[in-house]
Amino acid sequence: MIVLDNHISKPGWCCSNSDGNGFFGDQYFNPDLWIKGLTKVATMFEGTKNVVGMSLRNELRGPNQNVTDWYRYMQKGAEAVHVANPNVLVIFSGLNYDKDLSFTLNKPVQLTFTNKLVFEVHWYGFSNGKEWETSNPNQVCGQVLGNLMGNAGFVLEQGYPLFVSEFGVDMRGTNVNDNRYFNCFMGWAAEYDLDWALWTLVGSYYLREGVVGMNEYYGVLDENWHDVRNSSFLQKLSVLQSPFRGPGYDEVRPHKVIFHPMTGLCIQRKSLYEPLVLGPCSEAEAWSYTPEKTITIKGTYFCLQADELGLPAKLGVICSYANSKWETISDSKMHLSSTLEDGSSVCLDINSNNSIVTIAFTPQPLSTNSRWVVNESGQRVKLACVNWVAHLEVVVAEGLSKQPVDAISERILDMGFNCVRLTWALFLFTNDTLASITVRQSFENLGLVESIAGLQANNPSIVDLSLIDAYQAVVASLSNNNVMIVLDNQISKPGWCCSNSDGNGFFGDQYFNPDLWINGLTKVATMFKGTKNVVAMSLRNELRGPNQNVTDWYRYMQKGAEAVHAANPNVLVILSGLNYDKDLSFTLNKPVQLNFTNKLVFEVHWYGFSNGEEWETSNPNQVCGQVLGSLMGNAGFVLEQGYPLFVSEFGVDMRGTNVNDNRYFNCFMGWAAEYDLDWALWTLVGSYYLREGVVGMNEYYGVLDENWRDVRNSSFLQKLSVLQSPFRGPGYDEIRPHKVIFHPMTGLCIQRKSLYEPLVLGPCSEAEAWSYTPKKTITIKGTYFCLQADELGLPAKLGIICSYANSKWETISDSKMHLSSTLEDGSSVCLDIDSNNSVVTIACKCLNRNSTCDPGSQWFKIIDSTRCTSATKSSVGIISIFNFMAKNLLASFS
């Protein structure tokens, strides 16, 4: 079939605003002559059966284009063509290089004939400059498609065909801009099942713009017009060459197919037992997408389910849980996302065998909803980060001499972290001389020969990059491995941080020029604008020193925030306070004033040594109560003001022998769980290239060991893992609000195996759901069963007579983490755990000022949750309840 397209008036390459061919009345574009030409062509080919359409004019454009003349002449031209050849479709182009038909929305074209009118539109990757390469493809796809539907796609709803008469890509396959654009195009063209014409068949030109034999890299054929230039492209495009639907194609009842634009394939099911795979759409599975957001095999009870991170998606018949709900998320609306049992978001992806798997994904960009960080679909995203140091004298991310960068990025995810707070030194981005030094030269300058050998072995692609390119390579590795990144300006002059006299502490200090700092922030924000997993920027680490003051804090932090947002409106902007990031209290009565909303986060730091040796030399209950009181007054209040609080540094000596740290961390765990905070652990680093003059210094606060190979303290990571998933927040209203009873020392929660067995500690994902009533009883949610103290030293039990003193529980001590009740003899007892992690009641300990007493085993925290756990999915059988009641009644008569 043939569509005759009037491309231009005066022969030559098309198009520019000043070529005299752009609009009616231009030098070479006489409207009357044009209509005569249309009439002549229509008449000439009236008897040629395969001439099915005539496109009246290509890419109207230029300074003279206007709507009035468009209607006047396009309607005249259409009538002329139809009179001369009533068999052909008449195809209308719009304005602005055939990208704009929006003016016809409220003023339809008026013609004397019907059922022959088609509209056309053009869309290339370069139609949007380099946006696809320099910005987040999800956002660009969403924005461009929104504009495209508003400017042209609406004609489909008005009842007209839309003919995409020009689109195409660089067939060499190396053009990132084109490749990303084309994935978006494929999704759009398949969704609307559009008519189209690819640019171009041409492999080379006789003469184009003065060049003889010019090679056409957008051409389907090669330079000699002999072979296909890119067979994989044609294979991918082939899915659009057949219709998905339309008149005459009602072969089966309407259904859905799940299309993968990057490959041009669809999801298939070989059997109920084999993994789902991609294959030709002619063999695609027929699906239904229900109002409950389940994706079911059409006409069956089998639904698509997310199993575990990295494993194949599966089919199941229990379709009421979160892992069976699928939503289209991100601006592109092409991520299919579900939620695993641990609350983590996953998306469908493909592996190297084209099997359908689920991998971690957090829709970007992030924003804030009151005190929560949320994604584009409004679901909470909990930042569970680890700090990766890249700001010391070498100015290279630590550990690259020990392990490949991708291995480190993968290990971060394996340990349960979803995010890295990656530090950077200001001078790397403001001093071109420093930035241009190669990694090898930086190590040589410091005499670190052994590290160079390690880098050469583990990261040969990085060792000869410039320092600034090496930093970008680390960011790219994290992003490619689906790790979110918080870029933290740790310091100005590269080196260890921090002291009051290092010249890096506050605006105006020796190395801290505020204007240079804002320039650096702007450069970093701009540089990583297109990196999808860069989700936040922390403006400055630990402001401090004798020059710190509130006036300059407001002056420069607000300027810095505005600069970052102007350069990259996608990222969260994180503000630190004064006094080593321990004090935000001055903002309580004078809120930060910014021109943007829903992007502001505050941060705070808290270590055991923040309070000297108090945890070891004083009573931990008192220290915990006093420190938390100060912490909430100095920083925690921002939660009530409607801002997220990011604990961007905390940590402990991973050797496990530091009493001060161990006691502090029990208190930290209770606080972080109670408020369900976002956080970043210090640190990933197992050892440093060079720190404070020491080569290869071992980092005892590091998650990884000295060789960056093994976890330094696996029990610590196991304990911390409870904080890596949210207890509550937007999008996690899986069941009605309830309480879980958390044990900070172990990172576990109280579980109930049955009504007869002792209560025990176990994973919080299997915690019992409790209510804490105004009468101080702790009951199993939705039942009459309450927690009771039985006898000193015996397990706590469940009962149904809840009016006595042994069923009342109060939080006592300064820490507010002792759960205390009263036995029948009037003695006070507290919950504790025995060697089997069973929950028992013993005499309350460490309530006096004794510093040698450690109350950790008796610390419990009643915290809010809306998460569905395995305990809340089950119910107590009626027979079991009657047996339980019978046992209690019989016991009362014995």
C-alpha positions in Angstrom: 0.0 0.0 0.0 1.2 3.5 -0.7 0.6 6.8 1.1 1.7 9.7 -1.1 3.2 12.4 1.1 3.7 16.0 0.0 7.0 16.5 1.8 8.1 19.9 0.4 7.7 22.3 -2.5 11.2 23.1 -3.7 13.1 19.8 -3.9 15.7 19.4 -1.1 16.2 18.2 2.4 13.5 19.0 4.9 13.1 20.8 7.2 13.9 24.1 8.8 12.0 27.2 9.9 13.7 29.3 7.2 13.7 27.0 4.1 10.8 28.8 2.5 8.7 25.6 2.5 7.3 25.7 6.0 3.8 27.3 5.8 1.3 28.8 3.4 2.6 32.0 1.9 6.3 31.2 2.4 8.7 31.7 -0.5 8.1 28.3 -2.1 4.7 27.6 -0.6 1.9 29.1 -2.8 -1.4 27.7 -1.4 -3.1 27.8 -4.8 -0.2 26.1 -6.5 -0.2 23.5 -3.7 -3.9 22.7 -4.2 -3.3 22.3 -8.0 -0.5 19.9 -7.2 -2.6 17.9 -4.8 -5.4 17.7 -7.4 -3.0 16.6 -10.1 -1.4 13.8 -8.0 -4.8 12.6 -6.7 -6.1 12.4 -10.3 -2.9 10.8 -11.6 -3.1 7.9 -9.2 -6.9 7.5 -9.0 -6.7 4.2 -10.8 -3.7 2.8 -8.9 -5.4 0.4 -6.5 -2.6 0.4 -3.8 -2.5 4.2 -3.4 -4.6 4.3 -0.3 -3.8 7.7 1.3 -2.5 11.2 0.6 -0.8 13.2 3.3 -1.5 16.8 2.4 1.8 18.4 3.7 4.7 17.4 5.8 5.7 19.3 9.0 4.0 22.7 8.7 6.3 25.1 10.6 8.0 28.4 10.8 7.3 32.0 11.9 4.3 32.4 9.6 2.3 29.4 10.8 -1.1 30.2 12.3 -4.3 28.4 13.0 -6.5 30.6 10.7 -4.6 29.8 7.6 -4.3 26.2 8.7 -8.1 25.7 8.7 -8.5 27.7 5.5 -6.1 25.8 3.3 -5.9 22.4 4.8 -9.7 22.1 4.5 -9.5 23.3 0.9 -6.7 20.9 0.1 -8.7 18.0 1.6 -11.7 18.8 -0.5 -9.6 19.1 -3.6 -8.0 15.6 -3.1 -11.4 14.0 -2.3 -13.0 15.4 -5.4 -10.2 14.2 -7.6 -9.9 10.8 -5.9 -12.6 9.9 -3.4 -11.0 6.5 -2.8 -8.0 7.7 -0.8 -7.7 8.6 2.8 -6.9 12.2 3.4 -4.2 12.7 6.0 -3.9 16.0 8.0 -0.7 17.2 9.6 -0.7 19.8 12.4 1.6 22.7 13.3 5.1 22.9 14.8 6.7 20.2 12.7 3.6 18.0 12.9 3.7 17.8 16.7 0.6 20.0 17.5 -3.0 19.3 16.6 -4.3 20.6 20.0 -6.1 23.6 18.3 -8.5 21.2 16.6 -9.8 19.9 20.0 -12.3 22.7 20.4 -12.7 23.5 16.7 -13.1 20.3 14.7 -12.2 20.2 11.0 -15.3 20.8 8.7 -15.4 18.7 5.5 -18.2 17.8 3.1 -17.1 14.1 3.1 -16.9 11.6 5.9 -15.0 8.4 6.9 -11.8 9.4 5.0 -10.1 11.7 7.5 -6.9 10.7 9.3 -4.6 12.8 11.4 -0.8 12.4 11.6 1.9 13.2 14.1 5.7 12.9 14.2 7.8 11.9 17.2 11.5 11.3 17.4 13.9 11.0 20.4 15.5 14.3 19.3 12.1 15.9 19.4 12.9 16.5 23.0 16.6 17.3 22.6 18.9 15.1 24.9 16.3 14.8 27.6 16.1 11.0 27.3 19.9 10.7 28.0 20.3 13.5 30.6 17.1 13.0 32.6 15.2 10.2 34.2 13.6 8.2 31.4 10.5 7.4 33.5 9.9 11.1 34.0 10.7 12.0 30.4 8.4 9.2 29.1 5.6 10.3 31.3 5.9 14.0 30.5 6.4 13.5 26.7 3.5 11.1 26.4 1.3 13.5 28.4 2.1 16.2 26.0 1.8 13.9 23.0 -1.7 12.8 24.0 -2.7 16.4 24.7 -1.3 17.6 21.4 -2.4 14.8 19.1 -3.5 11.5 20.8 -6.9 13.0 21.8 -8.0 12.5 18.2 -8.4 8.8 18.9 -11.1 9.6 21.5 -12.7 12.0 19.0 -13.1 9.0 16.6 -10.2 9.6 14.1 -7.3 7.4 13.3 -3.9 8.8 14.4 -1.1 7.9 11.9 2.5 8.2 13.4 3.9 9.1 10.0 7.5 9.6 11.2 9.4 8.0 14.0 12.8 6.3 14.1 16.1 5.6 15.7 19.8 5.5 15.0 20.1 1.9 13.8 23.6 1.5 15.0 22.1 1.0 18.5 24.6 3.1 20.4 22.5 6.2 20.7 21.3 6.3 24.4 18.8 9.0 23.7 17.2 7.1 20.9 17.2 3.8 22.6 15.4 5.1 25.7 12.9 7.0 23.6 12.1 4.0 21.6 11.2 1.9 24.6 8.7 4.5 25.5 7.5 4.7 21.9 7.0 0.9 21.7 4.8 0.9 24.9 2.7 3.8 23.6 2.3 2.5 20.0 1.3 -1.0 21.3 -1.1 0.4 23.9 -3.1 2.4 21.4 -2.4 -0.1 18.5 -1.5 2.8 16.2 -0.9 3.1 12.5 2.7 4.2 11.7 5.4 4.8 9.2 9.0 4.3 10.2 11.7 6.7 9.1 13.3 5.4 6.9 13.9 2.7 4.3 16.8 4.7 2.9 20.3 3.3 3.4 22.1 6.2 1.7 21.3 9.2 -0.4 22.4 10.2 -3.9 23.0 13.7 -2.6 21.8 15.2 0.7 22.7 18.7 1.9 25.7 18.8 -0.4 27.1 15.3 0.6 27.3 12.7 -2.1 26.3 9.2 -1.0 25.5 10.2 2.6 25.0 7.2 4.8 21.6 7.3 6.6 22.0 5.8 10.1 18.2 5.9 10.6 17.8 3.7 7.6 16.4 0.2 7.7 18.8 -0.9 4.9 22.5 -0.5 4.9 24.5 1.9 2.8 24.4 -0.4 -0.2 20.6 -1.0 0.1 21.6 -4.7 0.2 21.2 -5.9 3.8 19.2 -5.0 6.9 21.1 -2.6 9.0 19.8 -3.8 12.4 17.9 -7.1 12.3 17.2 -7.1 16.1 15.4 -3.7 15.7 13.2 -5.1 12.9 12.5 -8.2 15.1 11.4 -5.9 17.9 9.3 -3.7 15.7 7.5 -6.7 14.1 5.1 -6.9 17.0 3.6 -3.6 15.9 3.2 -4.8 12.3 0.1 -6.9 13.2 -3.1 -5.5 14.9 -3.9 -6.3 18.6 -7.5 -5.5 18.1 -10.0 -3.6 15.9 -13.0 -4.3 13.6 -12.8 -7.9 12.2 -10.4 -9.0 14.9 -12.9 -10.1 17.5 -11.4 -13.6 17.5 -11.8 -14.2 21.2 -13.3 -12.3 24.1 -11.4 -9.1 25.1 -8.4 -9.8 27.3 -5.1 -8.3 28.2 -1.6 -9.2 27.1 1.5 -8.1 29.1 3.9 -6.4 26.6 7.6 -5.8 27.2 8.5 -2.7 25.0 12.3 -3.2 25.3 12.2 -6.6 23.6 8.9 -6.4 21.7 7.8 -9.6 23.3 4.9 -10.6 25.6 4.6 -12.7 28.8 3.9 -16.4 28.1 3.1 -19.3 30.3 4.6 -22.7 29.3 2.8 -24.5 32.1 1.6 -23.8 35.7 5.0 -25.1 37.0 7.6 -23.4 34.8 8.6 -19.8 35.1 6.8 -17.2 33.1 8.9 -16.1 30.1 8.9 -13.6 27.3 8.0 -14.8 23.8 6.2 -13.7 20.6 3.0 -11.8 21.4 1.2 -14.1 18.9 1.7 -16.8 21.6 1.0 -14.5 24.6 -1.0 -15.6 27.7 -4.5 -14.0 28.0 -4.8 -12.1 31.3 -7.4 -10.1 33.2 -6.5 -7.1 35.2 -9.2 -6.8 38.0 -10.4 -3.9 40.0 -8.6 -5.4 43.0 -5.4 -4.9 41.1 -4.8 -8.7 40.6 -3.5 -10.0 37.2 -5.2 -13.3 36.6 -5.1 -15.8 33.8 -8.3 -15.1 31.9 -11.1 -17.5 33.0 -9.1 -19.1 35.9 -8.4 -18.4 39.5 -4.6 -18.3 38.9 -3.0 -14.9 39.6 0.4 -13.4 39.1 2.4 -13.3 42.4 5.7 -11.8 43.5 7.5 -14.5 45.4 10.9 -13.4 46.7 13.4 -10.7 45.6 15.3 -11.9 42.6 13.2 -15.0 42.1 10.8 -15.7 39.2 7.3 -14.4 39.5 4.8 -17.2 40.0 1.2 -18.2 39.7 -1.0 -18.8 42.7 -4.6 -19.1 43.8 -4.6 -17.2 47.1 -4.8 -13.7 45.6 -5.8 -11.5 48.5 -2.3 -10.7 49.9 -0.2 -7.7 48.9 2.1 -9.8 46.7 -0.8 -10.5 44.4 -1.6 -6.9 43.8 0.0 -5.1 40.9 0.0 -1.4 40.1 1.5 0.5 37.2 3.8 3.0 38.8 6.3 5.7 38.0 5.7 8.5 35.5 6.0 6.1 32.6 3.2 4.0 34.0 5.1 1.0 32.7 6.5 -0.4 36.0 4.4 -3.3 37.3 5.0 -3.2 41.0 3.9 -5.4 43.9 4.8 -5.7 47.6 6.6 -8.6 49.3 5.7 -9.9 52.7 8.5 -7.8 54.3 7.0 -4.7 52.8 9.6 -4.1 50.1 8.5 -2.9 46.7 9.4 -5.0 43.7 8.9 -4.7 40.0 8.7 -7.2 37.2 11.9 -7.5 35.3 13.6 -10.1 33.0 16.7 -12.1 33.5 19.3 -13.2 31.0 17.0 -16.1 29.9 14.0 -13.8 29.4 12.3 -15.3 32.5 10.0 -13.0 34.4 11.5 -12.1 37.8 10.9 -9.6 40.6 13.6 -7.2 41.6 13.8 -4.3 44.0 12.6 -1.0 42.7 11.6 2.2 44.3 9.6 4.5 41.9 11.3 7.8 41.6 11.4 10.6 42.4 10.7 10.5 46.1 8.8 13.2 47.9 7.4 13.7 51.4 3.9 13.3 52.8 3.9 14.8 56.3 6.6 12.9 58.2 6.9 10.1 55.7 9.1 9.7 52.6 6.9 8.4 49.7 7.2 7.3 46.1 5.2 8.5 43.1 2.3 6.2 43.9 2.1 7.6 47.5 3.5 4.5 49.2 6.0 5.0 52.0 9.7 4.3 51.1 11.7 3.6 54.2 15.3 4.7 53.8 17.4 1.9 55.3 20.9 3.1 54.3 24.5 2.5 55.0 27.2 5.2 54.8 29.9 4.7 52.2 32.9 7.0 52.6 34.3 8.7 49.6 35.6 12.0 51.0 39.0 11.2 52.5 42.4 12.4 51.1 42.4 9.8 48.2 39.0 11.2 47.1 37.9 7.7 46.0 35.1 5.6 47.5 36.7 3.3 50.0 37.1 -0.4 49.4 37.7 -0.5 45.6 41.2 -2.0 46.1 39.5 -4.8 48.0 36.4 -5.8 45.9 34.9 -4.9 42.5 32.5 -2.0 42.8 29.5 -4.0 41.5 30.3 -6.7 44.1 30.1 -4.1 46.8 26.9 -2.7 45.4 25.3 -6.1 45.3 26.5 -6.9 48.8 24.8 -3.8 50.1 21.4 -5.2 48.9 22.3 -8.7 50.2 22.7 -7.2 53.7 19.2 -5.8 53.5 20.0 -2.1 52.9 18.1 -0.3 50.2 20.2 2.8 50.2 23.7 4.3 50.5 24.6 7.7 51.9 27.6 8.3 49.7 29.9 11.1 51.0 31.7 13.6 48.8 34.2 16.4 49.3 33.3 19.8 48.0 36.6 20.5 46.3 36.2 17.4 44.1 33.4 19.3 42.3 34.8 22.9 42.5 38.5 22.4 41.8 39.0 21.2 38.2 42.7 20.4 38.9 41.7 17.9 41.7 38.8 16.5 39.7 41.0 15.8 36.7 43.6 13.8 38.6 43.3 10.1 37.8 42.7 7.5 40.5 46.1 6.0 39.9 47.8 9.4 40.3 45.9 10.2 43.5 47.1 6.9 45.1 50.6 7.5 43.8 50.7 11.0 45.2 50.0 9.5 48.7 52.4 6.5 48.3 49.6 3.9 48.3 51.3 1.5 45.9 49.6 -1.6 47.4 46.2 -0.1 46.9 46.9 0.6 43.3 47.6 -3.1 42.7 44.3 -4.0 44.4 42.5 -1.4 42.3 44.1 -2.8 39.1 42.9 -6.3 40.0 39.4 -5.5 41.3 38.4 -2.4 39.3 40.6 -2.1 36.2 38.0 0.1 34.5 38.2 2.7 37.3 41.9 2.9 38.1 42.7 5.3 35.3 39.6 7.4 35.4 39.7 10.9 36.7 38.6 11.3 40.3 35.3 12.9 39.3 34.6 10.1 36.7 35.4 7.5 39.3 32.9 9.0 41.7 30.3 8.9 38.9 31.2 5.2 38.2 30.4 4.3 41.9 27.1 6.2 41.6 26.3 4.3 38.4 27.1 1.0 40.0 24.8 1.6 42.9 22.0 2.8 40.6 22.4 -0.1 38.2 22.1 -2.4 41.2 18.9 -0.7 42.3 20.4 0.9 45.4 19.1 4.3 46.3 21.7 7.0 46.8 21.8 10.0 49.2 24.6 12.3 48.1 26.1 13.8 51.3 28.5 16.8 51.2 30.6 15.6 54.1 33.4 18.2 54.0 35.1 20.7 51.8 38.8 19.8 51.8 39.2 16.0 51.5 40.1 14.4 54.8 38.7 12.8 57.9 35.7 14.6 59.5 35.2 16.2 62.0 36.7 18.6 64.5 35.9 22.1 65.6 39.2 23.4 64.2 39.5 21.7 60.8 38.4 24.7 58.8 35.4 22.8 57.4 32.9 23.3 60.2 30.8 26.4 59.3 30.1 29.0 56.6 33.1 31.3 56.4 35.6 28.9 57.9 39.0 28.5 56.1 37.8 25.9 53.6 34.0 26.7 53.7 33.2 29.5 51.3 29.4 29.6 51.1 29.3 30.7 47.5 31.7 28.0 46.4 29.6 25.5 48.4 26.4 26.5 46.6 28.2 26.2 43.2 29.3 22.7 44.2 25.8 21.7 45.3 24.4 23.0 42.0 27.0 21.1 40.0 26.4 17.8 41.8 22.6 18.2 41.6 22.9 18.9 37.9 25.4 16.1 37.2 23.1 13.4 38.7 19.8 14.8 37.6 19.4 11.9 35.1 20.5 9.2 37.5 17.3 7.5 38.5 18.4 6.2 41.9 19.9 9.4 43.2 17.0 10.2 45.5 18.3 12.9 47.9 21.1 15.3 48.6 22.3 16.1 52.2 23.5 19.7 52.0 26.3 19.5 54.6 27.5 17.1 57.3 27.9 18.2 60.9 27.9 22.0 61.0 30.0 22.9 64.0 32.7 25.0 65.5 33.1 28.4 67.2 31.7 30.3 64.2 28.4 28.5 64.0 25.3 30.7 64.4 21.6 30.5 63.7 21.5 33.6 61.4 24.0 32.2 58.9 22.4 28.8 59.2 19.1 30.1 57.8 20.8 32.4 55.3 22.9 29.7 53.6 21.0 26.5 54.2 17.9 28.0 52.6 20.0 29.3 49.7 21.6 25.9 49.3 18.3 24.1 49.4 16.9 26.4 46.7 19.9 25.9 44.5 19.7 22.1 44.7 16.0 22.1 44.0 16.4 24.5 41.1 19.1 22.3 39.5 17.3 19.0 40.3 13.7 19.2 41.5 13.6 15.4 41.7 15.7 14.9 44.8 14.8 15.2 48.5 16.7 18.1 50.2 18.1 17.1 53.6 19.0 19.8 56.1 21.4 19.2 59.0 21.4 21.2 62.2 24.1 22.7 64.4 26.5 21.2 67.0 27.6 18.2 64.9 24.1 17.7 63.6 22.6 17.2 67.1 20.6 20.4 67.3 17.6 21.6 65.2 15.8 23.1 68.2 16.1 26.6 66.8 13.8 25.7 63.9 10.9 25.0 66.3 9.8 28.6 66.5 11.2 29.8 63.2 10.4 27.3 60.5 12.6 27.0 57.4 11.2 29.1 54.5 11.5 27.5 51.0 9.8 28.1 47.7 9.2 24.4 47.2 7.2 21.8 49.2 7.1 18.1 49.8 10.9 17.7 49.4 12.3 18.7 52.8 13.8 16.2 55.2 15.8 17.0 58.4 18.7 14.8 59.6 20.2 14.1 63.0 23.3 12.1 64.2 23.4 10.0 67.4 26.2 7.8 68.6 26.9 6.2 72.0 30.0 8.5 72.3 27.8 11.5 71.7 27.2 11.4 75.5 30.8 10.4 76.4 31.0 7.3 78.6 27.7 7.9 80.3 26.1 4.7 79.1 28.9 2.7 80.9 29.4 4.9 84.0 25.7 5.7 84.8 22.4 3.8 85.0 21.3 3.0 81.4 17.6 3.6 82.3 18.4 7.1 83.4 20.8 7.8 80.5 18.3 6.5 77.9 15.5 8.6 79.3 17.5 11.7 79.6 19.2 11.4 76.2 15.9 10.6 74.4 14.3 13.6 76.1 17.0 15.8 74.7 17.0 14.1 71.3 13.2 14.7 70.9 13.5 18.3 72.0 16.5 19.0 69.7 15.4 17.0 66.6 12.5 14.6 67.1 9.9 17.4 67.2 10.2 17.8 63.4 8.1 14.6 63.1 5.2 16.3 64.8 5.7 19.3 62.5 5.2 17.1 59.5 8.7 16.5 58.3 10.7 13.2 58.0 13.6 12.8 60.4 16.6 10.9 58.9 19.1 9.5 61.4 21.9 9.8 58.9 24.6 8.6 61.2 24.5 6.1 64.1 26.6 3.0 64.8 28.5 0.8 67.2 31.8 -0.9 67.6 31.0 -4.2 65.7 33.4 -6.2 67.9 30.6 -6.3 70.4 32.8 -5.6 73.5 32.1 -1.9 73.9 29.7 -1.7 76.9 29.0 2.0 76.2 27.9 1.3 72.6 26.0 -1.9 73.4 23.8 -0.1 76.0 23.3 2.9 73.8 22.2 0.7 70.9 19.5 -1.0 72.9 18.1 2.5 73.6 18.5 3.5 70.0 16.7 0.4 68.7 13.7 1.1 70.9 13.5 4.7 69.8 14.0 4.0 66.1 11.4 1.3 66.1 8.9 3.4 68.1 9.0 6.2 65.6 9.7 4.0 62.6 12.5 6.3 61.4 14.6 6.5 58.3 18.3 6.0 58.9 21.8 5.4 57.6 24.2 3.2 59.6 27.8 4.3 60.0 29.5 2.5 58.1 29.9 0.1 55.2 33.6 0.6 55.3 35.8 -2.3 56.5 39.1 -0.4 56.2 40.4 2.8 54.8 43.1 3.4 52.1 44.4 6.1 54.4 42.8 7.7 57.4 44.5 10.3 59.6 47.9 9.2 58.5 47.3 5.5 59.0 47.5 3.3 55.9 44.8 0.5 55.8 43.2 1.5 59.1 40.7 -1.1 60.3 37.2 0.4 60.9 35.6 -1.3 63.8 32.3 0.4 63.2 32.2 -1.1 59.7 29.7 -3.6 58.6 32.2 -5.4 56.4 35.5 -6.8 57.7 39.0 -5.4 57.0 39.1 -7.1 53.6 35.6 -6.0 52.6 34.7 -9.7 52.1 32.7 -10.9 55.1 30.2 -9.3 57.5 32.0 -8.3 60.6 29.1 -9.0 63.0 26.2 -11.1 61.6 24.2 -11.0 64.8 24.2 -7.2 64.7 22.9 -7.2 61.2 20.2 -9.7 62.2 19.2 -7.5 65.0 19.2 -4.4 62.8 17.1 -6.1 60.1 13.9 -5.4 61.9 14.4 -1.7 61.2 14.9 -2.3 57.5 11.2 -2.7 56.8 8.5 -0.2 57.8 6.0 -0.9 60.6 3.5 1.6 59.2 3.1 4.6 56.9 1.2 5.5 53.7 0.5 2.4 51.6 1.1 0.0 54.5 -2.5 0.0 55.9 -2.7 -3.7 55.4 -4.8 -4.3 58.5 -6.3 -2.1 61.2 -3.8 -0.4 63.5 -2.5 -2.5 66.3 0.5 -2.8 68.6 3.5 -5.1 68.5 5.7 -5.7 71.5 9.3 -5.2 70.5 12.4 -6.3 72.3 15.3 -3.9 71.4 18.1 -6.0 72.7 17.3 -8.8 70.3 15.5 -7.0 67.5 12.6 -9.5 68.0 8.9 -9.2 68.9 6.6 -11.2 71.1 4.9 -14.1 69.3 2.2 -16.5 70.3 2.7 -20.1 69.0 -0.6 -21.3 70.5 -2.8 -20.6 73.5 -1.0 -23.3 75.5 2.7 -22.6 74.8 4.7 -19.9 76.4 5.0 -16.6 74.6 8.3 -16.3 72.9 10.4 -13.8 70.9 10.6 -14.2 67.2 10.8 -12.2 64.0 8.6 -9.1 64.0 7.1 -10.2 60.7 5.5 -13.0 62.7 4.6 -10.9 65.7 1.3 -11.1 67.6 -1.1 -8.2 67.1 -1.9 -6.6 70.5 -4.1 -3.8 71.9 -3.0 -1.7 74.8 -6.1 -0.5 76.5 -6.8 2.6 78.6 -7.2 0.2 81.5 -3.5 -0.8 81.0 -4.3 -4.3 79.8 -2.5 -5.8 76.8 -4.9 -8.0 74.8 -4.6 -10.0 71.6 -6.2 -7.7 69.1 -9.9 -8.6 68.5 -10.1 -11.1 71.4 -10.7 -11.3 75.1 -7.3 -12.8 75.8 -4.9 -10.6 77.8 -1.3 -10.8 78.9 -0.9 -11.9 82.6 1.9 -12.2 85.1 1.6 -15.6 86.7 4.3 -16.2 89.2 7.8 -14.9 89.8 10.2 -16.6 87.4 7.5 -18.3 85.3 6.4 -17.6 81.8 3.9 -14.8 81.2 0.5 -16.3 80.1 -2.7 -15.5 78.4 -6.0 -15.3 80.3 -9.6 -14.1 79.9 -10.2 -12.7 83.4 -8.4 -9.4 82.9 -9.6 -7.2 85.8 -7.0 -8.2 88.4 -3.7 -6.4 89.0 -1.6 -9.2 87.3 -3.3 -8.2 84.0 -2.4 -4.5 84.3 0.9 -3.4 82.7 2.7 -0.1 82.9 5.8 1.3 81.3 8.1 2.2 84.1 11.7 3.6 84.7 13.2 6.6 83.0 13.6 4.6 79.8 9.8 3.8 79.6 10.8 0.4 78.4 10.2 -1.8 81.5 6.7 -3.5 81.2 5.7 -4.0 84.9 2.8 -5.8 86.5 1.8 -6.8 90.1 1.5 -10.3 91.4 -1.3 -11.5 93.7 1.1 -11.1 96.7 1.7 -7.4 95.8 5.2 -7.8 94.4 6.2 -6.0 91.2 7.5 -8.0 88.3 8.7 -7.1 84.8 8.7 -8.9 81.6 12.1 -10.5 80.7 13.4 -13.3 78.6 15.0 -16.6 79.5 17.8 -18.4 77.7 15.3 -19.9 75.2 13.8 -16.4 74.4 10.6 -17.3 76.3 8.9 -14.4 77.9 9.0 -14.6 81.7 8.2 -12.4 84.6 10.9 -11.6 87.1 11.7 -8.9 89.6 12.3 -5.6 87.9 16.0 -4.7 87.7 18.2 -1.7 87.3 15.6 0.8 88.6 18.1 2.5 90.9 21.3 4.3 90.1 23.5 1.2 89.8 25.7 1.7 86.8 26.9 -2.0 86.7 23.3 -3.2 86.1 22.3 -3.7 82.4 18.5 -3.6 82.0 18.6 -4.6 78.3 16.8 -8.0 78.6 13.9 -6.3 80.4 13.4 -3.5 77.8 10.3 -3.8 75.7 8.7 -1.3 73.5 5.0 -1.2 72.6 4.9 0.2 69.1 2.3 1.0 66.5 1.9 -1.1 63.3 -0.4 -1.6 60.4 1.5 -4.4 58.8 0.0 -7.8 58.2 2.1 -10.5 59.9 1.8 -14.3 59.7 0.2 -14.1 63.2 -2.5 -11.8 62.0 -3.2 -14.0 59.0 -4.2 -16.9 61.2 -7.0 -17.1 63.8 -7.5 -19.1 66.9 -9.8 -22.1 66.3 -13.0 -22.3 68.2 -12.2 -25.8 69.5 -8.9 -24.5 70.8 -10.6 -21.6 72.6 -13.1 -23.9 74.3 -10.3 -26.3 75.3 -8.4 -23.4 76.8 -11.4 -22.2 78.7 -12.2 -25.7 79.9 -8.6 -26.1 81.2 -8.9 -22.8 83.1 -12.2 -23.7 84.6 -11.1 -27.2 85.6 -8.0 -25.7 87.2 -10.1 -23.3 89.3 -11.9 -26.3 90.9 -8.8 -28.4 91.5 
